[in-house]
Amino acid sequence: MKKVSVIGLDTAKEQLISRLLHLGCVQINDQAVKLQDEKIGSIAERDGSDDLAVELDAESNRVAIAIKAIEDNTEMKAPLFSTRKEIGLTDFNKIVDKRKEITAKVDRIIEQNDKLHQMQEKINKGNTDLSMLEPWQPYDIPLEILHTKCTDIDLGFVPATCDLEELKAAVLEDNEYTHIWEIGRDTEMIYLAIISTKRDVEFNIISFLKQWGFTLMPFGDFKGTAKENKERIQKAIAEMEVEADKIRKELASHADELFELKCLKDEIDMEADREKIKSSLIKTKRAFYMEGWVPTPVVDNVAKVLTDEGCSFEFSDPAEGEEPPVLLETSKFASPFEAITEMYALPTYEGFDPTNIFSIFYAFFFGIMLSDAGYGLVLTIVCWIVLKKYAIEGTMQKLFKMFFTCGLFTIFWGVMFGGYFGDLFQVWASTVFGKTITIKPLWFNPMDDPTKLLIFSLLFGCVHLFVGMGIDMYMKIKRGDVADAILDQVPWYMVIIGAGCWLGGGAISPALTKPGMYLTIAGLVVLLFTGGRHSESIFGKITGGLSSVYGITGWISDILSYARLLALGLATGVIASVVNLLGSMIGTGFKGAVALIIIGLFGHIFSMAINVLGAFVHSSRLQYVEFFGKFYEDGGEPFKPFLRNTTYVKINDHK
């Protein structure tokens, strides 16, 4: 990154901001803090208008509401992946030039949409009232009549668990002139009409009934019987539904104008972004000042724009203690794996970006874990189709490209291990044709020799960890900590390699055993005497050395973590074989073929889905915990350039 400082005339500001927006490679920093300086604060002020930015956001929200209103009332199918539609700059400008006309349409759409929502609220309320009235249809007294000259009428309900006969007996015991009329019941409630005399003012029937869980019905302003109200509400709902359908059709008729609305929404959003960017600048009466970050490869492009606009500018390296934003720079192969780095955390600006390195390990481990050529082929084809058919962008695009690469590695390992949808071809031959065929793996079958795969998994893990340790050494040497680089990592190389030769080298050559033992002991001695070197006290040096030696338990744990390569690789083969076995149990010949196809289709889709997920999660874990844990310094802020942050369209300046 290069820091750019710019001073320009106020008359060139709008054009400059517009061109930087189109360039999309400059992150503009907020300069408000400079106004705290007494001298600067006396001659300069913050640029931009917060009120205008708020107004533009409000206008954008209105257009978004109109877009959603049209989409919600049309029969257009939502695409599998949301993508931006490409449009030439000339065509885009032609559309946004009709801003007043489109805005008028937005106002009409929102007016109709508000009307539809109000009507829908009334319909919902009507349906709620119908549900409330349904149990009361046998009640033929007008609902507004709640008392006569000598009686009170109370309508309500008690829980269905209530013993109604016991309730009646309890009420009559205190007031013999009370009648309890059961109107109806359902699984939850018993609906009652309570008719009582007004003679006994000391006996409050409602207070008494509440002890039994009685609740009054809120009929409020209902007039007439329950049946009459039901008929009236049903008629009103039917009329409102007809009117609502007309409004929906009217909203759907704007479907042809949807793209214009989307273009306007993106234009307003870009205007709001420009206004917000201005507030990051400071200005005097005739000039402005801004600072930002520019990736080194595009410095010349930015310089040309600044020169064309008559600005005075300077590019400089980050000052000491300054933390520039981070933009990952990776190879074509590794760029899709940036998604994995970003999901964890970006490295600090002075840290090390391991994406180019771990991308190879990630695909390598993913392939071993999935380890089926059939699954790998399907994964590769699906990702290729999605990438070709849909113009997906950002993290989603990176993930599909990453899975495409991982699919190729899976095919490789599937061929090495002899897995093609498990043992589908062998089972098909024996079930359908009654013949036995053998498909030999290019290397070996992990189902037959899991110990061999376990050993190689641990060896691959050691290589992975050694690379992480090497990166840590490189970073420390780069910073001038040569002694720490050597003493923190070299002894562990000695211990791990030595222990491997000492414990397992005999399988290769007995001559490796003794040198391995000596190398292990030497590494432990170095750790013991240097582990506490930064402590000032003798006690601290001793405990520090012992703590370093005890760290071997952590290394054992890290190395054993790579046994998951074996576990997931076997899981893929076992699940696939079980699916094939289930298909073969139905019968032989034509019946067996149909069963294998049906059961195999659903079974292998499930098997592939769960195993791809497992390979993704555990490959990521090996990078995040074991690999990154050896050297990674996270906490970098992502580079956020000022660019066309559009939602619906992708503007092509060359069209």
Sequence and secondary structure as in RCSB ss.txt:
>XXXX:A:sequence
MKKVSVIGLDTAKEQLISRLLHLGCVQINDQAVKLQDEKIGSIAERDGSDDLAVELDAESNRVAIAIKAIEDNTE
MKAPLFSTRKEIGLTDFNKIVDKRKEITAKVDRIIEQNDKLHQMQEKINKGNTDLSMLEPWQPYDIPLEILHTKC
TDIDLGFVPATCDLEELKAAVLEDNEYTHIWEIGRDTEMIYLAIISTKRDVEFNIISFLKQWGFTLMPFGDFKGT
AKENKERIQKAIAEMEVEADKIRKELASHADELFELKCLKDEIDMEADREKIKSSLIKTKRAFYMEGWVPTPVVD
NVAKVLTDEGCSFEFSDPAEGEEPPVLLETSKFASPFEAITEMYALPTYEGFDPTNIFSIFYAFFFGIMLSDAGY
GLVLTIVCWIVLKKYAIEGTMQKLFKMFFTCGLFTIFWGVMFGGYFGDLFQVWASTVFGKTITIKPLWFNPMDDP
TKLLIFSLLFGCVHLFVGMGIDMYMKIKRGDVADAILDQVPWYMVIIGAGCWLGGGAISPALTKPGMYLTIAGLV
VLLFTGGRHSESIFGKITGGLSSVYGITGWISDILSYARLLALGLATGVIASVVNLLGSMIGTGFKGAVALIIIG
LFGHIFSMAINVLGAFVHSSRLQYVEFFGKFYEDGGEPFKPFLRNTTYVKINDHK
>XXXX:A:secstr
 EEEEEEEEGGGHHHHHHHHHHH   EEE  GGGGGSHHHHHH EE S HHHHHHHHHHHHHHHHHHHHHHHTS 
    SS   EEEEHHHHHHHHTTHHHHHHHHHHHHHHHHHHHHHHHHHHHHHHHHHHHGGGTT  S TT  B SS
EEEEEEEEETTS HHHHHHHHHHH TTEEEEEEEE SSEEEEEEEEESS TT  HHHHHHTTT EE   TT  S 
HHHHHHHHHHHHHHHHHHHHHHHHHHHGGGGGHHHHHHHHHHHHHHHHHHHHHTTSEE SSEEEEEEEE GGGHH
HHHHHHHHTT EEEEE   TT    B     TTTGGGHHHHHHH  B TTS   HHHHHHHHHHHHHHHH  HHH
HHHHHHHHHHHHHHS   HHHHHHHHHHHHHHHHHHHHHHHHT BTTBHHHHHIIIII        SS  TTT H
HHHHHHHHHHHHHHHHHHHHHHHHHHHHTT HHHHHHHHHHHHHHHHHHHHHHHGGGT GGGHHHHHHHHHHHHH
HHHHHTTTT SSHHHHHHHHHHHHHTHHHHHHHHHGGGHHHHHHHHHHHHHHHHHHHHHTS SHHHHHHHHHHHH
HHHHHHHHHHHHHHHHHHHHHIIIIIIGGGT  B   B        SSEEEETT 
